[in-house]
Amino acid sequence: MGLKRIYADKRWKALRLEAKRRDGFRCTQCGAAGQLEVHHRIRARQAPELAFDLANVTTLCRACHITETLAERGQLPNAARQAWQSLLQKEI
């Protein structure tokens, strides 16, 4: 099942509401209550069989969702990555 089909599926709408209820309509990382999104812990592309599994999703505010997504893609700098890059630059 492709990503577009997952997010268009009626089960996704129901799962999103169930996840938000479970998480008290708050971001599970920062506690914010506005602009909530539901995030797959294991990406649907990697494990489509978990796309509709409540245990595989969490409620995040928009800012935390963006941060989490960038980190998963390796696009967000972190201390370990920066230390590694610094070490590589010293070797060159």
C-alpha positions in Angstrom: 0.0 0.0 0.0 1.4 3.4 -1.0 1.7 6.3 1.3 -1.0 8.3 -0.5 -3.4 5.3 0.0 -2.5 5.0 3.7 -3.2 8.7 4.4 -6.5 8.6 2.3 -7.7 5.5 4.1 -10.6 5.9 6.6 -8.6 3.8 9.1 -5.9 6.6 9.2 -8.5 9.2 10.2 -9.8 7.0 13.0 -6.3 6.1 14.1 -5.3 9.8 14.3 -8.3 10.6 16.5 -7.6 7.6 18.7 -3.9 8.6 19.1 -4.8 12.2 20.0 -7.3 11.0 22.6 -4.8 8.5 24.1 -2.2 11.3 24.3 -4.7 13.8 25.9 -4.7 16.0 22.9 -1.2 17.2 23.7 2.2 16.8 22.1 4.0 13.9 23.7 7.3 15.7 23.5 6.7 19.3 24.6 3.1 19.2 25.9 1.7 21.8 23.4 -2.0 21.5 22.6 -2.2 23.4 19.3 -1.7 22.2 15.7 -1.3 18.5 16.5 -0.1 15.9 14.1 0.1 12.1 14.4 3.6 10.7 13.7 4.6 7.2 12.8 7.4 6.0 15.1 8.5 3.5 12.5 7.9 5.2 9.1 5.0 3.7 7.1 7.3 3.5 4.1 9.6 1.2 6.1 6.9 -0.9 7.8 3.5 -0.6 5.9 2.1 -3.4 8.1 2.4 -0.9 11.1 0.7 2.0 9.3 -2.5 1.6 11.3 -1.0 0.3 14.6 -1.8 2.6 17.5 1.4 1.5 19.3 3.4 2.9 16.3 2.1 6.4 16.4 2.5 9.4 18.7 0.9 12.8 18.9 3.3 15.8 18.1 2.8 19.5 17.7 3.8 20.8 14.3 7.2 22.0 15.5 8.1 18.7 17.2 6.9 16.8 14.2 9.1 18.8 11.8 12.1 18.3 14.2 11.4 14.6 14.5 11.0 14.1 10.7 14.2 16.0 10.0 16.1 14.0 12.5 14.9 10.7 11.0 16.0 11.9 7.6 19.4 12.8 9.0 18.9 16.5 8.1 19.0 17.9 11.6 22.4 18.5 13.1 23.0 16.8 16.4 26.1 16.7 18.7 27.2 13.2 17.7 26.9 14.1 14.0 28.7 17.4 14.4 31.6 15.7 16.4 31.9 13.1 13.6 32.0 15.8 10.9 34.6 17.8 12.9 36.8 14.7 13.2 36.5 14.0 9.4 37.5 17.5 8.6 40.6 17.3 10.8 41.7 14.1 9.0 41.5 15.8 5.6 
